[in-house]
């Protein structure tokens, strides 16, 4: 790639970043990119679950499963649509485009990216494009996080196609699915700490022009049986131990932080008055706070413990409340869902916990804080075996004091597969109005 072309691509990213800083909006799901529009202010209508296919279970294919979650609907709590993509590529995470019309969903094994139209009719998503050139264009494999920017999609990869290790980077595509640029994760010393080149999640604070990235492990580990991996001393050394703060407009890492234990999901506080983010470390069971260091930069600080680290509860997903005052944490091994009071982010306190399954992974709270959705699958080769291999999407009501289960879709019983990532969607306003009128007329009769 010529230096001129690379500068042009960086400039393009910077221009879009500047636009985003000027017009960023809050998302309705507390884990969404702040650049998404068409926000759901009230009740979501559907939850889309990106589901891993299981050989011998149903059609065996990875698929997008759509569940009706509107309590006023006849199909409430039921699967209303399934969309197989053909084959099993280790379905994992998804992300909306900035206009919220399309969902991008990746496979950690085959590195394919499937683009679904969820804007035309969210009850019946359509597969409109499959992007298969990520390894060829970037040298990266394992597309993990999909993070919208205006007209662009940032894709954080987990691995590379050279040695299938953890050294990787970020790819940028436009909304048409065309490759724009790539950026390697830092692997040198920056700001007093050395980067390991690993990646996992990314999250942006537009007002501060900062992009945070975290780190996990490569294909060789995440495609290995968990029981085998934990007994492999060399494999257990191949987990990320760093985070990085980037200049968003320049797409350049400015600082590397030492964060031992594989920091996973990153969540910025969505309270406009706040200026900090949190993450959780999978192997050391800690909550870390990323905040200004008072010198114009950033720092990472260990601020709380999740469960009993000696038992390796394995924190996996987190969801921050809209006001930045609370944090949900799921721990995979013990099936616990915990709620931490973040009123003082320097000292989070666990104030509630509940066993929500034999294994739990993803958690998403609605923007109004009243509903919490949980799914079960971590990775095909890391999920539990036998009766402990529960696969589900569950909805809980949250009244600020306790979780009350409303319903649970059994993905094993429905022969759907392993339920992983989820995203919310809503009917277009016109269709909602028509449906409401239909209900009113029926009631009048």
N, C-alpha and C positions, 0 to 999 in steps of 0.2 A: 504494500500500500504506500503510495507516495505521501510525503510530508504534507504537501498542499491539500490532498484529499482528506487526510486525517484531521488537519486543522479545520477544514470545512465542516466535517462531521461534528467535531467538538463545538464549533461555533453554532451549528444547528441545535445541538442539545442545549447549549447555553441560552439560545434565544427562546426555546420552548420553556426552559426553566424560569427565565425572567417573566414570561407570560404567566406561568403558573404561580409565581410568587405574588404577582399583581392581582390575580383573580382566584386564588385557591378557596375551596369551599369545604365544609365539613361533610363527612360521609355518614350515612345512616347506620351502617354496620361499623362498629368501632375498630375493626381491623382493616378497613378499606383504605386505598390510596385517597388522599385529600383532594385529588383532581377529578374524581368521578362526579358526574352531574345526575340529573333526574333522581334526586334523592327520595327515599321512602321516609316520610315524616311520621307515619302512623303504623298501621298493621301491614306487615309483609304478607304477600299472597302465596308465594311458593319458596321452597328451599330446593336448590339444585345440589345434588351430591355426586361428586366425582368418585366413581366406584371401581375398585380393582376386580377384574375378572378372576374367577377360580375355576380351574380345570374340573369338569364334571358337574359344575353347579350352574344350572340354566344354560345359557348360550356360551358361558365361559369367557365372554369378552369384557374388556373394560367398557364402562358405559356412564352416561350422564343420566342420573335418576332424578326425576322431579316429583316432589311431594307437595300436596296442597296443605297449607298451614293456616289458612284463614278460618277461624272458628265459625264464621257465618256461612261457610261453603258446605255443600252436601258431601264433598270429598275430603273434608277435614281430617288430617292425619293419615291420608291414604296416598299411595303411589298413583300418580295420574299419567306418567309418561316415562318410558325408558328409551334411551338412544345408544345402542352399541356402536363402537367405533371399529370393531374387528380386531381380534388379537388381544394380547396382554402385554402392555408396555410399562407396567408399574405406575398406574394412574396415581397422581399425587395432588398437586396444588393447582388452583385456578386464580384468575384475576379478570375483572371487568376492564374493558377499554374505557377511556375517559368519558365517552358519551353513554356508557352503560348499555349499549345495544348488543355487545358481543362479549362472550366469555372465552378466554384463552385457557386451555387446560393442557398440562404437560405430562409426559411419561418419563420417569427417572431411568428406565432401562433402555427403551428404544429411542429416547430423545425426540420423539415426535410431539408436535404441538397442534392440538385440535382446536379450531375456532368455531364456537357455536353462536348462532343467532338466537338470542333470548329476548330481543327487543320487540320483534314482530308479534310473537305470541309466546309469552313466557311459559304457558302451560304445555307447549309443544316445541321445545327447542329444535333447531335444525343445524346439522353439521354443514358448514359452508366452506371450510378450507382446512387442509392439513399441511402444516409446515414441517418439512423433513430435512432442511438444510443447515440446522444449527451446528452440528459437528463439522461439516464442510466449511462453513463460513467463518467459524470462530475457533475450532479446536476444542470447544467445550461440549460436555455431555451432561445429562441429568438436569433439564430445566426445572427449577424449583419454584421460586417466587415470581409472580407476574404482577408488575406494579405500573399502573397507568400514569402517563404524563400526557399533556395535550398533543394528540395525534401520534403518540409514541407508546411503546410498551418496553419497560425495562425488565429484563429476564435475568435473574440470578441463577447461575448454574452451580452444580455441586461437584463436578468432576471434569476430566479431560479425556480425549480420545487417544492420548499417547501412552499413558501407563495406568489409566483408570484410577489414579490417586485423587487426593483432595485438592490439588492445585487447580484453580479454575478462574472464572471471571464473570463479568456482566455483559450481556448482549443487548443491543437496542434494535428493535424493529419498528417500522411504522404501522399504522392501523390497517394497512392493506396486506400486511404480512411480508413486507420486503425488508431485507437486512439493511441496517443503517451503519452500525458501528459496534466495536467490542472494546472492553476495558479489562485488563488483567487485575486480579486481586493483588494487593501489595504483598511482596515477599522479601522486602528489605526493611531496614530500620528506619522508622519515621517517627520523630517526636519521642525518642527514648525507648521504643519497643520495636521488636522485629516482627513483621508480618509473616504468617505461615502460608499465605497464598490461598487459604481455604475460603469457601463461601457458604452461605445458607439463606439468610433473609436480608431484605433491605427495606428501609423506611426513611421517609423524607420529612424534614421540617422546612417548609417553603420560606417562612419568615426569616429564618436564620441561614438560608442557603446551604443547608447541611444534609448530607446523605449518610446514614449509618448502615454498616454491613456487619453481619455476624458469620460464624463459621461452624461447619459440621464435619463431614467425612466424605470420602470418595466412593465411587462405584464398587470398588473391591470390597468395601465394608458393608455398604447399605444393601448390597445384593447377596450378602453372606448370611447363613443361618445364624440367628442371634446366639444360640447356645454354643455353637462352634466359635463364634467371634470372641465371646467373653473369655474363652479359655485360651485364646491366641494372644500371647503377650505382645507380639509385634503389631497385630491388628489394633489392639487397644491403645497403642501409641499414636495411631493415625486418626486422631480427632482434633478438631480445631481448638485453639486456645486464645484466639484473638478477636477483637472487633476493630473496625476502622471508621474514622470520620472523614468524609470526602467533601471537597468543594463541589457543590452540585453543578453550578454553571460551567465550571472547567472540567468536570468529571475527573477530578484528580484527588487521590488520597492525601490528606493533610496530616493525619495522626493515626497511629496504631496503639491500641490498648491491650494490655495483657488481661485476659478474662478466662482463667482456667476452667476446663470442664465442659467445653462445647456449648457456647451461647447460641440459642436458637431464635425464636420469634422476638422481634423488636416492636415495641409499642410506644409511640410518642403520646404524651398526655395531650388530649384534645381540648383541654381547658385553655382558652386564649391567653390567660394570665400566666400559664406555666411555660417552662422552657426546659423540659427534661424528658427522657425516655427510660424505659425499663426493658430488661430481658431476663430470661431464666436459663441457667446452665443445667444441661441434662445429666451430666455425670457427677457433679458436685452438689446438685440440688440447692442452688442459691438464686436469689433475686439480686440483680445488679442495677444500679442507677447510673445513667449517663447524663451528666449535667455540665454546665460551664465551669471552667477551672479558675475563673477570675482573672485570667491573663489573656483573654481573647481566644482561648481554645476550649477543649472539652476534656473530661476525665470520666473514668469508669470506677465505680465503687461498690463493693459487696455490702448489701444493706439488710438482707434477711435470709433465713433458712427455710426451706420447704420440706416439711415432714422430717423424717430421720434419714440423713444422708448415708448413714452406714448400711441402710437397707436398700439403697439405690432405688427410690421410688420412681425415678426417671420422669422429671417434669418434661412435658412435650409441647403443649400449646397454652397460650395465655390470651386473655381478652380484657382490655381495659374499658372502664365505664366512660360514658360520654363526658362526665364532669371531671375525670381524672382522679376521682376519690376512691376508686375500688379496682381490684384486679382479680380476675378469675384465673386459676391455675389448675390444669389437669395433669395428674401423674399416672402414667400408663400402667406400671407394675401393680400398684395397689388399688387401681380403679377409683381413686379419690378425686373429687372436685373441691377445691379450696377457694375461699374468698378472703382476700387481704385488704385491709383498710389502708389506703394510700394517702390519708389526710396529711400525714407527714411522710413524704417519699424517702426521707433519710432513714426512716425506721418503720417499714411496713409491718402490720400486725395481722396474723391469721385470726379471723373472727368467726369463721364458719367453715364447716367441712361436711361432706356427705359422700358415701360410696354410691356411685352412679352406674357402675358396671364392673364386670370382671376384668375388663381392659377398656380404658378410655383414651382418646387422643384429642381430636379437635374440639374447640369450644368457641361459640360465637354468641355474644349478647346483642339483643336488639338495641337500637339507638335509645329508645325510651327506657331501657333498663328493666322491662317487665318480663322478658322472655329470654331463656338461655337454651341454646341447642348444643347437643353433644353427639359426636360420632366416635367410632370405636377403633378403626384400623390405623396402625402405625406404618408398617411395611409388610409386604407379603411374607418375607422370611423372618420377620421379627414378631409378628403376631403370636399370641399364645396358641397352644394346641388343645385338642379335645374339647371338653365342655367349657373350658375357659375362653375358647375362641368365639366369643360373642361378637356379632356384627349388627350394628343398629344405628339408627338416627333417633334420638330422643328429644322431646321438648319438655322443658320445665318452666313453670311460672316462678317468678322471684318477687317476693313482697318486701325485700329488704332484710328479712330475718331468716327465711328458709326457702329451699327449693321444693316445689311440689310437682311431681311428674304428671303430665297431662296425657301423653301417649308415647309409644315406642314402636317403630317399624323394624321388624326383625328381618334383616337382609339375608340371613341364612334361610329362614323359612320361606321367604319370597323368591329364593334362588336368584338373588341379584349380585352377590359378591361381597367384597369388603368395603364398608362405608368409610370414606376418608374425608376429603375437604368439602366444604359447603359454602354456598353463596345465596343471598336472598334476592328475590325479584318481586315485582308487583305488576298488576294489570295496568295497561295504559289508562289514563284518566277517563277517556271516553267510554271504554269498556266497563270500567268500574261504575260510572254513572248509570249506564244502561242496566247493569246487573242490579244496582240498588233500586232502580225504578221497577224492574221486573219483580223484585221481592215485595216492593210497596204495593204494586197492583195485585199480586197474588194474595197478600195479606188483606187487602180491601175486599176481595171476593169472599 
